[in-house]
């Protein structure tokens, strides 16, 4: 007779089968049998967060920086509801997470028992799929399925809800059945005819642009290499979404910078005026498109994406290619080389005027700003941080707001999986716990959270986690005492009514660092900034860096709400001359 295992043991057997090394969690009554079993599985390390949201974001940071799925373990009721923000964040940004939640015993489900909630009902809209396990016989195959769903196709979060009695019940364990087809192959619905059509469009184009997104990074390292080859083979300019940064080298001459609401002048104008737009793994979200009916009006649009539901969702395209980014790019490059050898050389004159126009837009220097000798400009702080860390293999996380945009604009990435930020959901409090997950996945690397003082306070308790596990994360706070992006929108859209956007009672971050048992550093002037950053970098413990920046600096360039890409605000002067009124106010 085969050995019988409890449900709690089966959870760990499944995790081991999937090569899980770390789980992020917080114990509670409904998962105590699983926590009991933890001691018997030394090859799996549990990271104790201080809040389930923090556990979820840490798992996201781990997943994004390692390419492996993140695993979260939470109890029933508030444990499950607290992780909803992280699940939704992962859902919006296509991050593979497996969340295991405890549930009250099966006979109590539906009785309003202590710490009971309808976890599967609550999480249905923010997961790729979820399951309530009602029989221990179904537990192993459900967990195996959960990992498959989370990691294949467009990645995303899943949840397995396990009642307490199921964790005690015993049954024989069934090992994972290995998939015959690898990720990507299952979802490659494109054909050679579509690739040939793409080549025709490439050859005909005089004003092309490649628009890359997070799907390139999700596809794996090979996709980023192939994207670079595609740009080289075509000679085309390339831009990137917020989540796509790092898939293509940030300092390359063909890279136009990030596009969208706070993208560069050259990237946005090129997107507006192009005659061919090749979307590689991006989803045409509203921060990118701006005013939909005036979005790139004269271009042929190609959309390459593994998720068919993302195609023609927001923007109607002329050619849809459904497939794994790496597979599509490989086929495209192969076909282009075969049909048009040395295409970039032969096509150079065809797109020379286009490049001339792009250089004119570039010369505007849209990321420029007026520096100060007295106060630290936030852009300058990010630039100095970049210059002092660019030769290290640095991983950057951010919170959400102005600092996030300044980081995206002024910190250059030349590798994928080095940039972790909350794009779709825009979750304040994401960066600090995400940095913990990144540091767990990359123990000997430099991990920095570029933060805002308002955002970071939302999950500041996770510094305790960083200290407990000796994780030397650096929290680099651009402290302007405001919810900066809220203040900026109030200035532009709400007649400078700064309602509740100033934080009047901030903690002393240096003293707070000391209270947590880590290191606090503060910079007040541009003159001392470099030395203080070097001090932070030379500290092998967790650091909170309080960088006091200009309180009223706004983030430019900016596409004003309700306007197309070619009507950008480049600075305060434009801001006064182009007031956002009427419809625009509702579209931010």
Secondary structure, DSSP 8 states (H G I E B T S, - for coil): ----EEHHHHHHHHHHHTT--EEEE---GGGHHHHHHHTT-TTSEEEE-SSHHHHHHHHHHHHHHHSS-EEEEE-STHHHHHTHHHHHHHHHTT--EEEEEEE--GGGTTTT-TT---HHHHHGGGSSEEEEE-SGGGHHHHHHHHHHHHHSSS--EEEEEEEHHHHH-EE--------SS-TTGGG----HHHHHHHHHHHHH-SSEEEEE-HHHHHH-HHHHHHHHHHHHHH---EEE-TTTTTSS-TT-TTEEEE-STT--HHHHHHHHH-SEEEEES----HHHHSSGGGSSTT-EEEEEES-GGGTTSSS--SEEEES-HHHHHHHHHHHHHHHSTTHHHHTTTTTHHHHHHHHHHHTT-TT-----SSSB-HHHHHHHHHHHHTTS-EEEEE-SSHHHHHHHHHS---STTSEE---SS--TTHHHHHHHHHHHHSTTSEEEEEEEHHHHTTSGGGHHHHHHTT---EEEEEE-SB-HHHHHHHHHHSTT--TT-B-SS---HHHHHHHHTSEEEEE-SHHHHHHHHHHHHT--S-EEEEEEB-TT----SEE-TT--TTSEE-SHHHHHHS---GGGGG--
